[in-house]
């Protein structure tokens, strides 16, 4: 039946997309990376706004000039991802600057460094940020419901067709007896 084939194809596509999204998020986490959404254009065009940056926790002493690192601002909650311009191991500081910025950030204490940003994926930061909202949660629930429906629609259609066949078979002997 064509409806069954279409439902199977659609549910397979949705499941593959969900598994790919889970892999993109979970595999780097298992490898020790933390993902962070890019909210500003300070690293453009290298790292576009809306990207998902994967940061590996490292000691500041492991960084080199040219690396892209993530560090905490003085509030301890906000992260910034910028390029390391210079390192002063004696003062235990480094200077960073966004690729799109005209001036450096100033001295960053080694203790503020979270890690090195090793790679990024464009647009996924937007998805991750929006998934954490009520609309995002409702969207995920909708996708789950879609997968469930795509798996049950063929069974419902098959049951309806079986019922029609049974009614047709029951009415055939009645018609034969009235002739």
Residue pairs with C-beta under 8 A, 6 or more apart in sequence:
1 154
1 157
1 158
3 153
3 154
3 157
4 154
4 157
4 158
7 150
7 151
7 153
7 154
8 150
8 154
10 150
11 147
11 150
11 151
14 143
14 146
14 147
14 150
15 147
18 143
18 147
21 127
24 121
24 124
25 35
25 128
28 35
28 54
29 35
32 56
32 57
33 54
33 55
33 56
33 118
34 54
34 55
34 57
34 114
34 115
35 52
35 53
35 54
35 55
35 128
36 52
36 53
36 55
36 70
36 79
36 81
36 125
37 50
37 51
37 52
37 53
37 125
37 126
37 128
37 129
38 47
38 48
38 49
38 50
38 51
38 52
38 53
38 81
38 120
38 125
39 49
39 125
39 129
40 49
40 98
41 48
41 49
41 100
42 80
42 82
42 98
42 99
42 100
42 101
43 68
43 81
43 82
43 83
43 98
43 99
43 100
44 99
44 100
45 99
45 100
46 68
46 83
46 99
47 53
47 68
47 81
47 99
47 117
47 120
48 122
50 122
50 123
50 124
50 125
50 126
51 120
51 121
51 122
51 123
51 124
51 125
52 120
52 121
52 124
52 125
52 127
52 128
53 70
53 81
53 117
53 119
53 120
53 125
54 117
54 118
54 119
54 120
54 121
55 70
55 81
55 114
55 115
55 116
55 117
55 118
56 115
56 116
56 118
57 114
57 115
58 113
58 115
58 116
59 110
59 113
60 69
60 87
60 92
60 94
60 110
60 111
60 113
61 89
61 110
62 116
63 69
63 84
63 87
63 94
63 113
63 116
64 84
64 87
65 84
65 85
65 86
65 87
66 83
66 84
67 83
67 84
67 116
68 81
68 82
68 83
68 84
68 116
68 117
69 81
69 82
69 83
69 84
69 94
69 96
69 113
69 114
69 115
69 116
69 117
70 79
70 80
70 81
70 113
70 114
70 115
70 116
70 117
71 79
71 80
71 82
71 96
71 108
71 112
71 113
71 114
72 78
72 79
72 80
72 112
72 114
73 79
73 80
73 112
74 112
79 114
80 96
80 105
81 117
82 96
82 97
82 98
82 99
82 101
82 105
83 96
83 97
83 98
83 99
84 94
84 95
84 96
85 94
85 95
85 96
85 97
85 104
86 94
86 95
87 93
87 94
87 95
88 94
88 95
88 107
91 107
92 109
92 110
92 111
93 107
93 108
93 109
93 110
94 107
94 108
94 110
94 113
95 104
95 105
95 106
95 107
95 108
96 104
96 105
96 108
97 103
97 104
97 105
98 105
130 136
131 137
131 139
131 140
